[in-house]
Amino acid sequence: VYLYYDDFGFFSLTYGYDAEISGTKMNWNAIWDYIIHSYTLVSGRISVILAYTLLGWLGGLNTVRILLPITILLIFLHIYLIIVDQKSNNKIQYFSLIFLCFSYGLFGIQICNTGLYWFAATYVYVIPVVFFLIFDRLYQYNKTSAPIVSFFLCLFSELMVSMSLSYIILNIGNNILRKENVGKNRWLSLFTSIAAMFIMLMSPASRGRMSSGANISFYNMNLYEKIVRNSNIIINHFFFRTSSTFVWFVLIMCMLMAATMIKKNKFKKFYIFYSICTSVIIYLFAIGRIKSSIEIHVFLFLFYFIFLFIGLFIYFINRDFHIASIVAGTSATIGILLIVPEIPTRTFIPCIFMFILFGGKILTEYLNAGRDVLVYILMIPFIIVNSQNLQQIYKGYQSNVEILEYNAFKLTEASEQLKNGQNIQIVELYKIPQPIFAGPQVYSNEVAYMKFWIDQYYELPYTIEYIYYDYPSKENAISICHVK
């Protein structure tokens, strides 16, 4: 994975505000200047900007390439520790390890190229997930560091604010109802989360986005219009952009959950109705008849999602309130999307990780109940399909490596030649062969302005011209230069 789009801007401290450094030669004063101005001009997501610029300072591309696999490993480690309790036998432990390894294949390419494998996006949607899981662990053990982690967690994004506050409020409410002592660290966690939320909301950049040309029409809508518009987007993202494997995984887990509750005669009527609805959704999805453009369909699907989270919450609250509170937090990450102007597909990343947790717990409970054969039968297609997806994505990204390395070399070479006094006006480069397995490229018209960030990153003048050719034919040249 290489630098794409605003990655160049963050690593040269020019995204949204120019800290006026040479290339990537940043220092603490420049970073502090950039963070202050970014809060005013870019966004209120202070933790994102702080983490990304500091890592850019510490080592740039190589550093984030190390950090992201470690982050994803830590996410799965925390999920494993929640799924597998101290009483779990070896069968549950080994099954959970295999399940979690292959569950990484639930992330489809449209989630990967816009979020999981785009560094700037990972700081908003991936790294906060491990922060949440660390906070969850600290909160459950009532550790003094929990309020500190919750503060930085809620400065990552509005998704984390909604997730954390729902989780904390539900846990405190449960303590009060049970007449249990609510530790001061738990109250402090609530306070620091709310404080972080207000810091983000009070950002001039955050408030400015509300009245920007791209979003003003959304904020002029009434609540009903916003919900209809965003429900339509959420439904389309879930069914058509996350990955069909993830959709099947969620629907099958829902059926297994409903079957368990019906068999145990708990909320039987609700889960019978729920399983019928899920069966209809499965049928419509299988024959390609999921449509959300009709308003009545939008609300039917919206109510199904509400029932989905209610069903999960009831299921886990009868078993483990801790996981039920995570269900509430996860539902909040989807609920907040109903009232925000922008909903990229990558906003589902926290939800996908959490559904891996819920699905893993449901499957291990089936193993505990002695239904091994059913679980193993389900795991066969799960492993096969996810393995194919992982292999395809890996090979796709691998196919672009040679060109991306070549382009980086040519841009670095041009920068060195200019420093040595040579007159360089053109840099000849190649288009990548597999665009879907990469982030946005500068030769695409809609993001051609990213050339300014690339110029800054490689210390090139704005007047230099990039010419991109098809590889290896050198045909269909595209020229990029905004300043002559």
C-alpha positions, 0 to 999 in steps of 0.5 A: 500500500502506497500514499494516495490522495490526501496522504501526500498532503498530511505527510507534507503538512499541506492538507487544508493548511500549508505549514510551509515546510520543505517536502516532508522535513517537519519538526515539532513546531511545524506539527503544532502549527499545523494541528492548531490551524487544522482545527480551524480550517480542516476538521475537529478530529484532533486525534486523527491529525495528531496521530497522522502527522506524528507518524509522518514525522517519525518515519513516514510511509514505512512507519504507517506500513508497520503500524496498520498491521499491528493495529489490525492484529490488536483489534482481532486480539481484543475480539478474541479475548472477548469471544474466548473466556477463561472457561473456554476449552481448546476446541473453542480457542482453536476454532476462534483463532481460525474463524478470526483469521479468515474473517479478515476476508469479509472486507470487500475491495470497496471497503479496502480501497476507500478505507482499510488500505488508504492510510488517511482513512484508517486514522478515522475508521480503523485505528479508533476501533482498537482505541475503543476496544482498549477503552472497553477493557480498561472500562470493564476493569475500572482502570484510572486510564479509561477516561484518558483513552475515552477523551482521545477516542472521542476526538477521532470522529463523530462515529466514535463519539456516538459509539462511546457515549452509547456504551458508557451511558448504557453501562452506567444505567445498568449499574444504577438499575442494579444498585451497584456502585458506579466508580469515579473512573466511569463517571470521568469517562462519561465526562471526558467523552462529552468534553471531547465531543464539544471540542470537536463540535466547536471546531470552526472547521466542523461548523464550517462544513455544515454551511459549505456548498457541498453540504448546505442542501443537506442541512436545509432538509427537514429531519424526515428528508434527511432520514429518507436520503441517508437510509437509502445510502446506508442500505445501498452501502450495506447490500452492494458496497461492503461485500456480498460475503459480509451481507451473507455472514450477517444474515446467517448469524441473525438466523442462528441467533433467532433459532437459539432464542426460539428454541429456548422459548425466550421472546419467541414471538419476536424472534419468529417474526424476526426470522421470517423477516430475515428469510425474506431479506435472504431471498430478495438478496439471493435473487438480486431484488433488493431495492431502496429507491422506493420510499416505502422500501427504504423504511422497511429496510430501516426498520429491519436494521433496527430489529436486527440490533434489537435482536442482537441486544436482547440475545446478548443481554441474556448472556453477557451484558458487556457484549450487549453494551458493545451492540448498543455502541455499534448500533449508534455508529449506524444510527449517527449516519442518519443525520450526517451529510457524508456517508462513504462506504468506509464508515461501515469499518467499525461495524464490520469489526464488531459484527465479526465479534458478535458472529464469533460469539454466536458460533462459539455458543453453538459449539458449546451447545454441541452443534459442532457439525452445523458450525463446521459445515458453515465454516467450509464456504466461509473459509473458501470464499474469504480465502479467495477474496483475500488472495484476489485483493493481495494479488491486485495490490501486488500488481500495482507495486512495480508502477507505483515504485517506478513513479515514486523513483521518477518523482524523487529523481526529478526533485534531486535533478532540480536541486542539482541545477538541471532544468526539469519541466516534465516527468514521465510516469505510468498509470497503474494497471489495476485502479480498483486496487489502489487509492485515487490517482492524480490523472483522474479528473475529479482529483487532479488537484492532488498534484499540489500535495504531490509537488509539495511532498517531492519538493517539486515546483507547481509548474512541473508537468506530469505525463502519465502513459498506459503501461507498457505501451506508452499510449493515451498520454494524460498531462497534469499541470495546473500552474504554468 
